[in-house]
């Protein structure tokens, strides 16, 4: 290796992706219910939510997708 060549260095990626959140309408489409039903579920504490500064509900995407694919989904729909 000459003095002008640079040896490649493997960099470790350390940044974390921002968590993705779903809107009420996206959650409603995922479960096949209305957006107002999703709001009711959020108010009852049946879905984990985050509130925006403007007061809108946001739902953690990974957790919401897991719930939609689990057996708990039937229980959630039954409670509606």
N, C-alpha and C positions, 0 to 999 in steps of 0.2 A: 504494500500500500504506500502510495506517495504522500507527501505532505499536503497535497491539495485534495486528496480523496477523503471523504467523510464516511466513517463506519456507521452503518445503520443501527439505530437504537430502537428497540421495541418499547413503545410507550404504553403504559397501563392506563386504561380509560377509568377515570375516577368520578366523572360527573354522573349524577343521577338524573333520570328522566323525571320530569314533573308528573305527578299523578294525574291521570285523565279523569275527568268528571263528565257525567251525562246530565242533560237537561230533563225536565219533567216529560216533555214530549218524546224524547228518546227512550226513556224508561217506559212510558206508556206503550210505545210501539213494541218494545221488547217483551212486555207481558201481555199485550193485546187488550189493554184497558184504556180508559180515558185519562187525560192529564189530571182531571179533578180527583180521580181515584188515587192516583199516585200522590197527590197532595194530601189526601186523607190518610194514606198509609204513613206518609212522612210525619204528619201531625200526631198520629197514634204511636209513633216510634217504631213502626214495623220495618222501616228502611232507614239505614244510616244516611244522614244528610250533612251537608255543609251549607251555610247560608252566605250568600254574597253580600257585599255592603249595601246593595239595593234591596235586599230581602228575598231574593230568588233562591229557590232550592237547587242544589247541585248534589249529585249522587256519585259516590266513588265507582268508577266504571268496572274495575276488576271484581269488586265485591258484589255489585249489582248483577253482573253477568253470571257469577257463580250461583247466586240465589235463583236466577231465572232458570238455570239448568239443574237445580237440586230438587229434591223431593219436598223441600219447604215451600216451593212455588205453589203447589196445590193447596197447602194450608193458607198461604197468603191470599190466593184467589178465592178460597172458601170464605174468608173473613170479610170479603167485600160486600 
